[in-house]
Amino acid sequence: MPTSARSHRYAVVDAFTDVPFRGNPAAVCLLDGGSRIPNDADRNQWMLAVAAEFGAPVTAFLAPAPAADRGAKPPRFHIRWFTTVTEVHISIAVELCGHATLAAAHFLLAGGVVGSGGCTGAIEFVTRSGLVLTARRLVKVADGGHPGGFCIELDFPVASVEECAYGEVPAMMPDTLNGATVVNVCKTSTIGDIMIELSSSEEVAHLRPNFIEIQECAKRALIITGPAPMGSQVDFVTRLFAPNLGVNEDQVCGSVHCALAPYWAKKLGKTRLTAQMASSRGGTLRLELHEHAQRVRIRGEAMTVMVGTLLA
């Protein structure tokens, strides 16, 4: 196809971690030539093939927005996300990829694509549906009050939850739940993910996911969450399974916290929360709910583990 003559910068970034090979990996590819990401069958198939070649849970494709679109606004990039088997389709119903957006912001900032050695302002990402997501660079303060690197804050819309019929979902997943005590069963009202609250973080950690059960039960994703132990620096823990999207277990999912933040804020009576993903790689997210504005701010760190040029 015509795009094959061009080369494109890429990086593999571990999101929601400050050490390599932890958190959730994402590939980020900056498309050379053209200021938009065309939505046509050939280009879509090419991006899907690239994502499958990387083999990361999600690959984010970026293209700078035209100067006329930016005006005096922060740097703006069009963004699309692909798993190894499908595009993460975007709509106003808040279906998006948080960890790959954080990885994309880190790629632009740490790689000097935006600013000189990184900037202190915001970056705007325009999704396929036109939804604008904001990522902001925040300087970390190390011991002694000196700057200690940076983290990234994502500004996402809230996703509400609504209760499901009790017992209907757990009865379909006896292997996965492994005898855990189910406290509540909900679904996200915007994108229909099933969310189950268990009585403890230990039960979340000791799940035995049966992916056939999960595929039959959850059309998109299954969220299992529970409270952290008393005295812990974490408020709640979560695991997420999405075999129907080609991701058996999402190591660290940012977007699910658009629903988890208001859910746990109401239960715990606080709007600032620390969340932990209890996957094998693990990851930490710091959340701030702005209920009036219906926004969630999600903070996390990232590490670049690979850079190169895509010649395809």
KEFI-297850 format. One line per 4 residues: number of its first residue (from 1); their letters; for each residue x negated, y negated, z of N, C-alpha, C. Coordinates in Angstrom, 2 decimals. Atoms other than C-alpha are relative to their C-alpha. Example, Ala and Ser with C-alpha at 12.3 -4.5 7.8 and 13.67 -1.06 7.14 Angstrom:
1> AS> -0.89/1.19/0.00/-12.30/4.50/7.80/-0.90/-1.20/0.00 | 0.82/1.19/-0.06/-13.67/1.06/7.14/0.77/-1.09/0.73
//
This chain:
1> MPTS> -0.85/1.20/0.00/0.00/0.00/0.00/-0.88/-1.24/0.00 | 0.83/1.18/0.15/-1.19/-3.61/-0.50/-0.77/-0.38/1.24 | 0.67/0.42/-1.23/-2.08/-4.15/3.16/-1.27/0.78/0.27 | 1.12/-0.86/-0.32/-4.69/-1.38/3.04/-1.34/-0.64/-0.33
5> ARSH> 1.25/0.65/0.35/-7.30/-3.73/1.52/-0.51/-0.90/1.11 | 0.38/0.92/-1.06/-7.36/-5.84/4.67/-0.53/0.77/1.22 | 0.44/-0.55/-1.27/-9.12/-5.22/7.97/0.69/-0.76/1.13 | -0.74/0.59/-1.11/-7.50/-5.89/11.32/-0.73/0.31/1.30
9> RYAV> 0.61/-0.20/-1.30/-8.99/-6.39/14.77/0.95/0.78/0.91 | -0.84/-0.70/-0.97/-7.77/-4.05/17.47/-0.76/0.18/1.31 | 0.57/-0.37/-1.29/-8.35/-3.20/21.10/0.93/1.00/0.67 | -0.79/-0.85/-0.89/-7.22/-0.52/23.50/-0.16/-0.57/1.40
13> VDAF> 0.00/0.71/-1.28/-6.26/-2.12/26.81/0.79/0.82/1.01 | -0.71/-0.63/-1.11/-5.35/-0.48/30.11/0.73/-1.08/0.79 | -0.83/1.04/-0.63/-2.48/-2.51/31.60/0.39/0.39/1.42 | -0.39/-0.12/-1.41/-1.54/-3.02/35.26/-1.05/0.78/0.80
17> TDVP> 1.11/-0.56/-0.76/-4.96/-2.01/36.57/-1.19/-0.94/-0.12 | 1.23/0.78/0.08/-8.29/-3.66/37.37/-1.22/0.91/-0.14 | 1.09/-0.92/0.29/-10.36/-0.54/36.65/0.35/0.76/-1.28 | -0.29/-0.70/1.26/-10.74/1.32/33.34/0.56/1.40/0.24
21> FRGN> -0.56/-1.35/0.03/-8.84/4.52/32.55/1.02/0.25/1.10 | -1.15/-0.07/-0.89/-6.08/3.77/35.02/1.11/-0.83/-0.64 | -1.09/0.77/0.56/-2.77/1.99/34.52/0.55/0.66/-1.26 | -0.64/-0.52/1.21/-1.08/2.36/31.13/-0.71/-0.53/-1.23
25> PAAV> 0.70/0.49/1.19/-3.04/2.21/27.86/0.95/-0.46/-1.09 | -0.72/0.47/1.18/-1.78/0.26/24.88/-1.03/-0.41/-1.05 | 0.80/0.51/1.10/-3.33/-0.36/21.50/0.61/-1.32/-0.46 | -0.46/1.31/0.48/-3.12/-3.95/20.23/-0.70/-0.28/-1.32
29> CLLD> 0.54/0.21/1.35/-3.60/-4.74/16.54/0.41/-1.38/-0.49 | -0.25/1.34/0.51/-3.92/-8.31/15.22/-0.03/0.06/-1.52 | -0.11/-0.14/1.44/-2.69/-8.30/11.63/-0.62/-1.20/-0.71 | 0.68/1.03/0.78/-4.82/-10.26/9.18/0.78/-0.29/-1.27
33> GGSR> -0.70/0.38/1.21/-3.13/-12.22/6.45/1.50/-0.03/0.23 | -1.43/0.14/-0.23/0.41/-13.52/6.59/0.27/-0.44/1.42 | -0.30/0.55/-1.31/2.05/-15.26/9.50/1.22/0.65/0.65 | -1.10/-0.75/-0.59/4.90/-12.84/10.10/-0.26/1.49/-0.19
37> IPND> 0.12/-1.45/0.16/5.30/-9.09/10.42/1.23/0.45/-0.79 | -1.16/-0.33/0.82/7.53/-8.04/7.52/0.73/1.23/0.53 | -0.83/-1.14/-0.39/10.40/-5.71/8.32/0.49/0.68/-1.27 | -0.39/-0.76/1.18/10.41/-3.46/5.29/-0.47/1.44/0.18
41> ADRN> 0.23/-1.43/-0.22/10.27/0.30/4.91/-1.48/0.37/-0.09 | 1.41/-0.34/0.16/6.66/0.46/3.67/-0.83/-0.48/1.19 | 0.78/0.53/-1.11/5.25/-1.81/6.36/0.36/0.71/1.31 | -0.41/-0.70/-1.22/7.30/-0.12/9.09/-0.63/1.39/0.07
45> QWML> 0.60/-1.33/0.03/6.04/3.29/8.00/-1.50/-0.07/0.25 | 1.45/0.19/-0.24/2.45/1.98/7.97/-0.27/-0.24/1.47 | 0.21/0.28/-1.42/2.75/0.60/11.51/0.25/1.25/0.84 | -0.26/-1.24/-0.72/4.26/3.88/12.70/-1.17/0.97/-0.16
49> AVAA> 1.15/-0.88/0.23/1.36/5.79/11.10/-1.21/-0.48/0.80 | 1.10/0.54/-0.78/-1.15/3.47/12.77/0.19/0.34/1.48 | -0.27/-0.31/-1.40/0.53/3.94/16.15/-0.25/1.48/0.29 | 0.24/-1.43/-0.17/0.45/7.71/15.69/-1.50/0.30/-0.01
53> EFGA> 1.45/-0.20/0.07/-3.25/7.49/14.77/-0.68/-0.41/1.31 | 0.55/0.41/-1.29/-4.06/5.53/17.94/0.36/1.01/1.09 | -0.42/-0.97/-1.00/-2.04/7.99/20.01/0.28/-0.59/1.37 | -0.33/0.65/-1.26/-1.46/5.43/22.78/1.52/0.06/0.21
57> PVTA> -1.45/0.00/-0.22/1.97/5.38/24.45/0.73/-1.04/-0.86 | -0.59/1.06/0.82/2.68/2.08/22.64/-1.13/-0.75/-0.70 | 0.90/0.89/0.74/0.89/0.07/19.95/0.75/-1.29/-0.29 | -0.59/1.31/0.27/1.62/-3.66/19.74/-0.67/-0.60/-1.23
61> FLAP> 0.50/0.68/1.19/1.25/-5.43/16.39/0.30/-1.49/0.14 | -0.12/1.45/-0.15/0.66/-9.19/16.45/-0.29/-0.71/-1.31 | 0.31/0.89/1.11/0.72/-11.92/13.84/0.25/-1.43/0.47 | -0.20/1.38/-0.44/0.23/-15.67/14.49/1.24/-0.61/-0.66
65> APAA> -1.16/0.69/0.55/3.40/-17.70/14.06/-0.46/-1.16/-0.86 | 0.37/1.16/0.82/3.34/-20.39/11.34/-0.12/-1.26/0.86 | 0.22/1.24/-0.75/2.10/-23.78/12.55/1.29/-0.79/0.14 | -1.26/0.76/-0.06/5.50/-25.30/11.75/0.91/0.53/1.09
69> DRGA> -0.83/-0.59/-1.05/7.10/-22.89/14.22/-0.50/-0.37/1.39 | 0.60/0.22/-1.31/4.70/-23.81/17.00/0.15/-1.44/0.48 | -0.03/1.40/-0.40/4.65/-27.62/16.97/-0.98/-0.25/1.12 | 0.85/0.29/-1.16/3.29/-28.79/20.32/0.13/1.08/1.07
73> KPPR> -0.24/-1.06/-0.97/4.27/-25.53/22.01/-1.28/0.80/0.23 | 1.14/-0.88/-0.21/1.88/-22.92/23.42/-0.26/0.86/-1.23 | 0.26/-0.94/1.10/0.19/-20.47/21.00/1.12/1.03/-0.08 | -1.15/-0.89/0.19/2.88/-18.26/19.51/-0.36/1.10/-1.00
77> FHIR> 0.28/-1.16/0.85/2.65/-14.78/18.00/1.27/0.82/-0.15 | -1.05/-0.99/0.19/5.18/-12.47/16.45/-0.53/1.34/0.51 | 0.40/-1.27/-0.59/5.14/-9.05/18.13/1.02/1.08/-0.30 | -0.84/-1.19/0.10/6.48/-5.59/17.42/-0.74/1.14/0.68
81> WFTT> 0.57/-1.11/-0.76/5.94/-2.38/19.39/0.44/1.33/-0.62 | -0.31/-1.34/0.50/5.76/1.24/18.20/-0.58/1.04/0.95 | 0.55/-1.20/-0.60/5.44/4.50/20.07/-0.56/0.86/-1.14 | 0.52/-0.87/1.05/3.94/7.45/18.19/1.09/0.56/-0.90
85> VTEV> -1.09/-0.58/0.80/7.39/8.40/16.88/1.06/-1.00/-0.43 | -1.09/0.92/0.33/9.57/5.27/16.72/-0.37/-1.42/0.40 | 0.15/1.39/-0.44/9.76/1.50/17.00/0.81/-0.22/1.26 | -0.76/0.46/-1.15/10.80/0.01/20.31/0.88/-1.13/-0.50
89> HISI> -0.89/0.97/0.62/13.81/-1.78/18.87/0.38/-1.09/1.00 | -0.22/1.16/-0.85/14.49/-5.24/20.24/1.37/-0.59/-0.27 | -1.27/0.70/0.09/17.78/-6.90/20.95/0.11/-0.91/1.21 | -0.22/0.88/-1.15/19.11/-9.50/23.33/0.32/0.84/1.24
93> AVEL> -0.31/-0.89/-1.12/19.98/-6.48/25.50/-1.25/0.42/0.78 | 1.20/-0.17/-0.83/16.45/-6.61/26.95/-0.61/1.39/-0.18 | 0.79/-1.19/0.26/14.86/-3.62/25.29/-1.34/-0.48/-0.52 | 1.31/0.55/0.34/11.18/-4.49/25.24/-1.07/0.84/0.66
97> CGHA> 1.10/-0.75/-0.59/7.75/-3.19/26.20/-0.87/-0.94/0.82 | 0.73/0.90/-0.89/6.17/-4.84/29.21/-1.49/0.24/0.01 | 1.44/-0.24/-0.15/2.82/-3.08/29.47/-0.75/-0.35/-1.28 | 0.67/0.35/1.26/2.01/-3.56/25.77/0.00/-1.51/-0.22
101> TLAA> 0.01/1.46/0.07/2.98/-7.24/26.02/-1.10/-0.56/0.88 | 1.10/0.42/-0.87/0.62/-7.66/28.97/-1.34/0.31/-0.67 | 1.23/-0.36/0.70/-2.06/-5.81/26.97/-0.27/-0.96/-1.15 | 0.17/0.93/1.11/-1.45/-8.09/23.99/-0.50/-1.36/0.49
105> AHFL> 0.45/1.27/-0.56/-1.84/-11.21/26.14/-1.46/0.10/0.44 | 1.39/-0.19/-0.44/-5.05/-9.82/27.65/-0.94/0.04/-1.21 | 0.79/-0.07/1.23/-6.40/-9.03/24.16/-0.25/-1.40/-0.56 | 0.14/1.34/0.55/-5.75/-12.60/22.99/-0.85/-0.90/0.88
109> LAGG> 0.72/0.86/-0.94/-7.18/-14.22/26.12/-1.44/0.45/0.19 | 1.35/-0.50/-0.28/-10.16/-12.01/26.90/-0.85/0.05/-1.26 | 0.73/-0.09/1.25/-11.09/-11.67/23.24/-0.27/-1.33/-0.66 | 0.25/1.32/0.55/-11.16/-15.41/22.64/0.84/-0.36/-1.20
113> VVGS> -0.89/0.34/1.12/-8.40/-15.31/20.02/0.77/-1.28/0.30 | -0.68/1.20/-0.47/-6.58/-17.95/22.05/-0.95/-0.75/0.92 | 0.88/0.80/-0.82/-8.71/-20.75/23.48/-1.44/0.43/-0.14 | 1.42/-0.31/0.01/-12.42/-20.58/24.13/-0.31/0.83/1.23
117> GGCT> 0.23/-0.89/-1.14/-13.09/-17.53/26.28/1.23/0.13/0.87 | -1.23/-0.07/-0.79/-9.46/-17.60/27.37/0.51/-1.38/0.31 | -0.58/1.29/-0.30/-7.05/-20.43/28.15/0.77/0.09/1.30 | -0.72/0.01/-1.26/-5.18/-21.49/31.23/1.50/-0.19/-0.19
121> GAIE> -1.41/0.23/0.26/-1.84/-22.04/29.51/0.76/1.28/-0.27 | -0.89/-1.12/0.29/0.89/-19.77/28.21/-0.15/0.44/-1.44 | -0.13/-0.54/1.35/1.31/-17.58/25.16/1.45/0.43/-0.17 | -1.36/-0.42/0.30/4.69/-17.03/23.55/-0.01/1.11/-1.03
125> FVTR> -0.15/-1.12/0.93/5.65/-13.78/21.85/1.43/0.01/-0.51 | -1.32/-0.02/0.62/8.54/-13.72/19.40/0.29/1.42/-0.46 | -0.35/-1.36/0.35/10.26/-10.36/19.10/0.74/0.03/-1.34 | -0.69/-0.18/1.28/11.91/-8.95/15.99/1.39/-0.63/0.01
129> SGLV> -1.34/0.57/-0.09/15.30/-10.17/17.26/-0.01/-1.51/0.19 | 0.09/1.43/-0.25/14.00/-13.70/17.91/-0.13/-0.36/1.46 | 0.19/0.25/-1.42/13.78/-13.33/21.69/-1.44/-0.44/0.24 | 1.33/0.52/-0.30/10.82/-15.34/23.04/-0.40/0.43/1.41
133> LTAR> 0.55/-0.45/-1.28/8.74/-13.77/25.83/-1.26/-0.80/0.29 | 1.14/0.83/-0.38/6.13/-15.75/27.76/-0.95/0.78/0.89 | 1.06/-0.55/-0.84/2.83/-14.58/29.20/-0.91/-1.15/0.40 | 0.82/1.10/-0.51/0.73/-16.88/31.37/-1.24/0.55/0.71
137> RLVK> 1.25/-0.36/-0.65/-2.90/-16.59/32.48/-0.07/-0.68/1.36 | 0.13/0.52/-1.35/-3.34/-16.99/36.25/-1.37/0.37/0.54 | 1.33/-0.24/-0.54/-6.76/-17.35/37.86/0.13/0.66/1.36 | 0.04/-0.66/-1.31/-7.42/-14.93/40.72/-1.04/-0.68/0.88
141> VADG> 0.94/0.58/-0.95/-9.14/-16.21/43.84/-0.70/1.13/0.75 | 0.78/-1.04/-0.66/-11.93/-14.00/45.16/-0.37/-0.44/1.41 | 0.47/0.35/-1.34/-13.51/-13.95/48.61/-0.83/-1.27/-0.05 | 0.72/1.27/-0.02/-14.83/-17.38/49.54/0.69/-1.09/-0.78
145> GHPG> -0.76/1.02/0.71/-12.22/-19.18/47.48/-0.46/-0.25/-1.42 | 0.51/0.20/1.35/-14.08/-18.78/44.17/0.87/0.75/-1.01 | -0.75/-0.72/1.03/-12.41/-17.81/40.89/-0.51/1.43/-0.16 | 0.39/-1.40/0.11/-12.38/-14.04/40.47/0.69/0.69/-1.15
149> GFCI> -0.68/-0.58/1.15/-11.15/-13.30/36.97/1.42/-0.51/-0.12 | -1.38/0.47/0.18/-7.53/-13.57/35.90/0.95/1.18/-0.08 | -1.08/-0.93/0.24/-4.25/-11.76/35.90/0.99/-0.67/-0.95 | -0.98/0.52/0.96/-1.28/-12.21/33.58/1.38/0.12/0.61
153> ELDF> -1.38/0.01/-0.48/2.27/-13.16/34.50/0.94/-0.02/-1.19 | -1.02/-0.09/1.04/5.09/-12.08/32.21/1.31/-0.57/0.54 | -1.29/0.59/-0.36/8.40/-13.95/32.27/1.07/0.67/-0.85 | -0.96/-0.81/0.73/11.22/-11.57/31.31/1.41/-0.23/0.53
157> PVAS> -1.38/0.09/-0.47/15.02/-11.62/31.49/0.38/1.17/0.89 | -0.51/-1.04/-0.91/16.80/-9.66/34.22/0.86/0.99/-0.78 | -0.91/-1.04/0.49/18.48/-6.36/33.35/0.81/0.50/1.18 | -0.84/-0.40/-1.12/21.44/-5.55/35.59/0.21/1.51/0.00
161> VEEC> -0.29/-1.42/-0.12/22.43/-2.10/36.84/1.43/0.18/0.48 | -1.35/-0.31/-0.46/25.79/-0.47/37.45/0.04/1.47/0.42 | -0.01/-1.35/-0.55/26.67/2.65/39.39/0.63/1.00/-0.97 | -0.57/-1.12/0.75/27.33/6.00/37.70/0.84/0.85/0.93
165> AYGE> -0.76/-0.96/-0.81/29.63/8.75/38.85/-0.98/0.84/0.80 | 0.95/-0.71/-0.87/27.85/10.32/41.83/0.04/1.51/-0.28 | 0.09/-1.44/0.18/26.64/13.87/41.26/-0.01/0.44/-1.44 | -0.10/-0.40/1.40/27.21/13.88/37.52/-1.39/0.23/-0.61
169> VPAM> 1.34/-0.12/0.58/23.58/13.28/36.53/-0.88/0.97/0.77 | 0.87/-0.95/-0.72/21.70/15.09/39.35/0.33/1.46/-0.26 | -0.38/-1.40/0.23/23.68/18.27/38.67/-0.60/0.54/-1.29 | 0.57/-0.41/1.28/22.15/18.34/35.19/-1.51/0.19/0.07
173> MPDT> 1.45/-0.02/-0.07/18.56/18.18/36.46/-0.52/0.65/1.29 | 0.46/-0.62/-1.25/17.97/20.69/39.29/-1.51/0.22/0.04 | 1.45/-0.22/0.01/14.41/21.50/38.20/-0.75/-1.30/0.23 | 0.70/1.28/-0.06/13.35/17.88/37.78/0.05/-0.59/1.40
177> LNGA> -0.15/0.64/-1.31/14.71/16.64/41.11/-0.60/0.83/1.14 | 0.79/-0.82/-0.93/13.15/19.59/42.97/0.51/-0.09/1.44 | -0.59/0.02/-1.34/15.58/19.48/45.92/-0.02/-1.34/0.69 | 0.07/1.33/-0.61/15.19/15.74/46.52/1.38/-0.48/0.44
181> TVVN> -1.25/0.61/-0.48/17.83/13.75/48.42/0.33/-1.21/-0.85 | -0.42/1.09/0.88/19.69/11.51/45.98/0.80/-1.02/0.81 | -0.67/1.08/-0.72/20.71/8.16/47.49/0.99/-0.72/-0.89 | -0.86/0.78/0.89/22.20/6.45/44.45/-0.33/0.38/-1.44
185> VCKT> 0.18/-0.24/1.43/22.71/6.98/40.71/0.59/-1.19/-0.75 | -0.42/1.18/0.75/22.91/3.98/38.37/-0.41/0.14/-1.45 | 0.53/0.14/1.34/22.39/3.03/34.79/-0.19/-1.48/-0.27 | 0.21/1.40/0.36/21.00/-0.17/33.35/1.11/-0.38/-0.98
189> STIG> -1.18/0.36/0.79/23.99/-1.97/31.87/-0.37/-0.52/-1.37 | 0.40/0.57/1.29/21.96/-3.47/29.02/-0.47/1.05/-0.99 | 0.54/-0.98/0.94/20.13/-0.48/27.55/0.32/1.44/0.39 | -0.53/-1.32/-0.30/21.71/2.48/29.33/-0.97/1.01/0.57
193> DIMI> 0.89/-0.93/-0.67/18.70/3.99/31.09/0.67/0.49/1.28 | -0.53/-0.55/-1.25/19.66/6.30/33.96/-1.03/-0.24/1.10 | 0.89/0.27/-1.11/18.21/5.30/37.33/0.51/0.73/1.24 | -0.35/-0.77/-1.20/18.19/7.59/40.38/-0.90/-0.45/1.14
197> ELSS> 0.77/0.33/-1.20/17.14/6.42/43.83/-0.06/1.22/0.90 | 0.21/-1.08/-0.96/15.65/9.09/46.09/-0.28/-0.59/1.37 | 0.09/0.50/-1.37/15.27/8.86/49.85/-1.41/-0.41/0.41 | 1.37/0.32/-0.42/11.46/8.57/49.92/-0.94/-0.01/-1.20
201> SEEV> 1.02/0.03/1.04/8.37/7.87/47.87/-0.63/1.39/-0.18 | 0.56/-1.34/0.10/7.14/11.40/48.64/0.81/0.85/-0.96 | -0.84/-0.76/0.93/10.11/12.87/46.82/-0.22/-0.45/-1.44 | 0.30/0.51/1.35/9.37/10.63/43.83/-1.29/0.62/-0.51
205> AHLR> 1.31/-0.53/0.40/5.77/11.82/43.79/0.07/1.49/-0.31 | -0.04/-1.46/0.12/6.77/15.51/44.04/1.05/0.50/-0.99 | -0.91/-0.44/1.05/9.20/15.59/41.13/-0.68/1.03/-0.89 | 0.51/-0.98/0.97/8.82/18.48/38.69/0.76/-0.20/-1.32
209> PNFI> -0.79/0.35/1.18/9.96/16.96/35.38/0.16/1.16/-0.98 | -0.37/-0.95/1.04/11.74/19.40/33.10/0.47/-0.85/-1.18 | -0.28/0.97/1.05/11.67/17.48/29.84/1.18/0.39/-0.87 | -1.22/-0.40/0.71/14.41/19.55/28.24/1.22/-0.54/0.74
213> EIQE> -1.08/0.59/-0.80/16.71/18.58/31.12/0.11/-1.49/-0.24 | 0.00/1.47/0.11/15.67/14.95/30.80/0.49/-0.43/-1.38 | -0.45/0.33/1.35/16.18/14.89/27.02/1.51/0.10/-0.13 | -1.45/-0.20/0.10/19.72/16.21/27.41/0.76/-1.00/0.85
217> CAKR> -0.70/0.86/-0.96/20.55/13.85/30.29/-0.13/-1.48/-0.35 | 0.28/1.42/0.23/18.94/10.55/29.31/-0.29/-0.23/-1.48 | 0.21/0.27/1.42/19.29/9.30/25.75/-1.28/-0.79/-0.24 | 1.20/0.81/0.18/16.50/6.78/26.25/-1.03/0.31/1.08
221> ALII> 1.00/-0.20/-1.06/14.76/6.97/29.63/0.69/0.34/1.32 | -0.44/-0.35/-1.35/15.15/8.38/33.13/-0.95/-0.68/0.99 | 0.76/0.73/-1.01/14.01/6.19/36.03/0.26/0.65/1.35 | -0.12/-0.55/-1.36/13.32/7.78/39.44/-0.76/-0.93/0.93
225> TGPA> 0.62/0.99/-0.89/12.61/5.36/42.28/0.32/0.32/1.45 | -0.22/-0.23/-1.42/12.34/5.39/46.06/-0.78/-1.00/0.83 | 0.67/0.98/-0.86/11.27/3.24/49.02/-1.39/0.47/0.40 | 1.34/-0.31/-0.50/7.62/3.06/50.05/0.06/0.21/1.50
229> PMGS> 0.01/-0.22/-1.45/6.67/4.18/53.57/-0.06/-1.31/0.78 | 0.07/1.17/-0.87/7.09/1.69/56.42/-1.46/-0.37/0.25 | 1.35/0.46/-0.23/3.99/-0.43/56.86/-0.87/0.00/-1.22 | 0.78/-0.02/1.23/2.85/0.10/53.30/-0.06/-1.40/-0.60
233> QVDF> 0.10/1.27/0.72/1.67/-2.83/51.18/0.87/-0.01/-1.25 | -0.89/-0.14/1.15/4.06/-1.58/48.50/1.44/0.08/0.49 | -1.41/-0.02/-0.39/7.84/-2.03/48.61/0.75/1.22/-0.53 | -0.67/-1.17/0.56/8.95/0.77/46.30/-0.88/0.64/-1.07
237> VTRL> 0.77/-0.73/1.01/7.57/3.40/43.93/0.97/0.55/-1.04 | -0.85/-0.40/1.12/8.87/4.62/40.57/-0.77/0.92/-0.94 | 0.50/-0.73/1.16/8.34/7.17/37.84/1.03/-0.11/-1.11 | -0.90/0.17/1.14/9.80/6.95/34.35/-0.34/1.02/-1.07
241> FAPN> 0.17/-1.05/1.00/10.33/9.67/31.75/0.83/-0.35/-1.24 | -0.70/0.36/1.24/11.24/9.03/28.10/-0.38/0.94/-1.14 | 0.40/-0.93/1.06/10.70/12.22/26.04/0.69/-0.27/-1.33 | -0.68/0.29/1.26/13.27/11.07/23.48/-0.64/-1.16/-0.76
245> LGVN> 0.76/1.05/0.67/10.96/8.13/22.70/-1.43/0.44/-0.29 | 1.35/-0.50/0.23/7.89/10.34/22.42/-0.95/-0.25/1.15 | 0.83/0.26/-1.18/6.63/9.41/25.92/0.56/0.84/1.15 | -0.53/-0.87/-1.05/7.11/12.27/28.37/0.06/-0.73/1.34
249> EDQV> 0.00/0.85/-1.20/6.02/10.14/31.34/-0.71/-1.29/-0.32 | 0.59/1.32/0.19/5.41/6.42/31.05/-0.86/-0.30/1.23 | 0.92/0.13/-1.13/2.33/5.88/33.20/0.27/-1.25/0.84 | -0.39/1.23/-0.69/3.21/2.27/34.08/0.91/-0.77/-0.95
253> CGSV> -0.98/0.69/0.85/6.34/0.66/32.65/0.29/-1.38/0.59 | -0.29/1.34/-0.47/6.68/-3.11/32.93/1.46/-0.37/-0.14 | -1.36/0.47/0.28/10.10/-3.62/31.35/1.04/0.58/0.94 | -1.00/-0.59/-0.90/11.91/-1.23/33.71/0.16/-0.83/1.26
257> HCAL> -0.08/0.83/-1.20/11.14/-3.68/36.51/0.91/-1.21/-0.19 | -1.06/1.00/0.21/13.57/-6.12/34.89/1.29/0.44/0.68 | -1.15/-0.54/-0.73/16.20/-3.82/36.43/-0.36/0.34/1.44 | 0.39/-0.40/-1.35/14.23/-2.56/39.43/-0.16/-1.19/0.94
261> APYW> 0.21/1.17/-0.87/13.38/-6.05/40.73/1.30/-0.47/0.64 | -1.24/0.41/-0.68/17.00/-7.19/41.28/0.62/1.11/0.85 | -0.55/-1.11/-0.77/17.98/-3.71/42.50/-0.63/0.06/1.38 | 0.68/-0.10/-1.29/15.33/-3.56/45.22/0.02/-1.30/0.77
265> AKKL> -0.12/1.29/-0.70/15.54/-7.28/46.00/1.28/-0.03/0.83 | -1.28/-0.03/-0.74/19.17/-6.76/47.00/-0.08/0.97/1.17 | 0.07/-1.00/-1.07/18.40/-3.63/49.04/-0.92/-0.44/1.13 | 1.01/0.35/-1.00/15.36/-5.08/50.82/0.13/-1.43/0.52
269> GKTR> -0.21/1.37/-0.46/16.55/-8.69/51.15/-1.20/-0.90/-0.22 | 1.16/0.83/0.30/13.47/-10.24/49.53/-0.14/-0.13/-1.51 | 0.12/0.25/1.44/12.66/-11.73/46.14/-1.42/0.17/-0.52 | 1.37/-0.29/0.41/8.91/-11.11/46.11/-0.33/1.43/0.42
273> LTAQ> 0.14/-1.44/-0.22/8.08/-7.43/45.78/-1.30/0.49/-0.64 | 1.12/-0.70/0.60/5.12/-5.17/45.12/0.45/1.41/-0.35 | -0.47/-1.30/0.49/5.84/-2.09/43.03/-1.18/0.86/-0.41 | 1.03/-0.95/0.38/3.80/1.02/42.41/0.62/1.07/-0.89
277> MASS> -0.40/-1.15/0.82/4.16/3.54/39.58/-0.77/1.22/0.50 | 0.60/-1.17/-0.63/3.52/7.01/41.00/-0.38/1.06/-1.03 | 0.46/-0.91/1.03/2.20/8.55/37.79/-1.42/0.45/0.30 | 1.35/-0.50/-0.24/-1.12/10.36/37.47/-1.05/-1.09/-0.11
281> RGGT> 0.95/1.10/0.14/-2.89/7.14/36.38/0.32/-1.13/0.97 | -0.40/1.01/-0.98/-0.91/4.81/38.67/-0.13/-1.42/-0.52 | 0.07/1.42/0.36/-0.44/1.06/38.45/0.81/-0.83/0.98 | -0.64/0.90/-0.96/0.58/-1.92/40.57/0.57/-1.21/-0.72
285> LRLE> -0.66/1.17/0.57/3.03/-4.69/39.64/0.48/-0.88/1.14 | -0.49/0.97/-0.97/3.76/-7.83/41.62/1.15/-0.77/-0.64 | -1.25/0.49/0.58/7.29/-9.09/41.07/0.53/-1.19/0.76 | -0.71/1.13/-0.62/9.17/-12.31/41.73/1.31/-0.20/-0.75
289> LHEH> -1.33/0.13/0.59/12.90/-12.47/41.12/0.50/-1.43/0.14 | -0.64/1.31/0.00/14.48/-15.80/40.16/1.47/0.24/-0.37 | -1.36/-0.47/0.22/18.10/-14.86/40.61/0.85/-1.02/-0.73 | -0.83/1.03/0.64/19.65/-18.19/39.59/-0.27/-0.07/-1.50
293> AQRV> 0.38/0.07/1.42/17.74/-18.24/36.30/0.11/1.35/-0.69 | -0.08/-1.35/0.53/18.17/-14.48/35.87/-1.29/0.38/-0.75 | 1.31/-0.33/0.55/14.44/-14.02/35.25/-0.82/0.79/1.02 | 0.95/-0.73/-0.83/11.78/-11.68/36.60/-1.41/-0.34/-0.47
297> RIRG> 1.41/0.21/0.32/8.12/-12.64/36.75/-0.78/1.22/0.47 | 0.74/-1.24/-0.24/5.83/-9.62/36.54/-1.49/-0.29/-0.17 | 1.43/0.27/0.06/2.15/-10.00/37.38/-0.79/1.30/0.01 | 0.88/-1.17/0.03/-0.58/-7.52/36.57/-1.32/-0.33/-0.64
301> EAMT> 1.32/0.15/0.58/-4.17/-7.12/35.56/-0.16/0.98/-1.16 | 0.23/-0.90/1.13/-5.66/-5.38/32.53/-1.51/0.09/-0.24 | 1.40/-0.25/0.32/-8.95/-3.95/31.29/-0.09/0.44/-1.46 | 0.27/-0.45/1.36/-10.17/-3.72/27.69/-1.00/1.14/0.05
305> VMVG> 0.89/-1.17/-0.04/-11.72/-0.28/27.16/-0.55/0.36/-1.38 | 0.45/-0.32/1.33/-12.19/-0.22/23.39/0.34/-1.14/-0.95 | -0.26/1.01/1.02/-12.49/-2.72/20.54/-0.52/0.52/-1.33 | 0.47/-0.44/1.30/-12.90/-2.27/16.82/0.77/-0.66/-1.13
309> TLLA> -0.65/0.51/1.20/-11.65/-2.89/13.30/0.76/1.12/-0.67 | -0.84/-0.96/0.69/-8.80/-1.06/11.62/-0.15/-0.21/-1.49 | 0.23/0.10/1.45/-9.64/-0.37/7.96/1.04/0.85/-0.73 | -1.05/-0.80/0.61/-6.31/0.94/6.81/1.14/-0.89/-0.44
//
